[in-house]
Amino acid sequence: MTQVSIELDGRGRYLDDAAQVWAEGTAARDGTEVAPLELARVPLRTVLSSSPRTMLVVALGERVVGFSLIAPHTERTAAVRYLGVRPDGWGAGVGRQLMTALPPLLAAAGFADAELDVYVDNPRAVRLYESLGWQPLGDPVPHPRNGRVEQRYRLDLPS
């Protein structure tokens, strides 16, 4: 397992690093070209600026190797909007370390539970979430923009 430090980035100084991780990871997962940074940055910046309760959490090694971006879904529920790991770090435990760090951070921010959506054709992510106690919520549904089937998961946070 690759050991990383987990840092809450309250100012968004790692936004470009997170966008690059997202662009690389999405391209590797989907077999597409890596999106230019200026395009990859837009959806992350949009989420980051959506609420003062939004959190950018990064996994740091020699550089940012992974991140998670969380925004409020409701007053009580956090939505894990993004989770990304550089492809050269897949299978090294970075995603597990990020996802393990999130529940206490989210609980400290006043959330009671968290939700996330994952493509059902991403078995590595599904296995990770389920191994950490995330439970399916409802039936899988097609993503509204691309039609890929997603499953929503929920986790009760520590009190």
Disulfide bonds with the S-S distance in Angstrom:
none
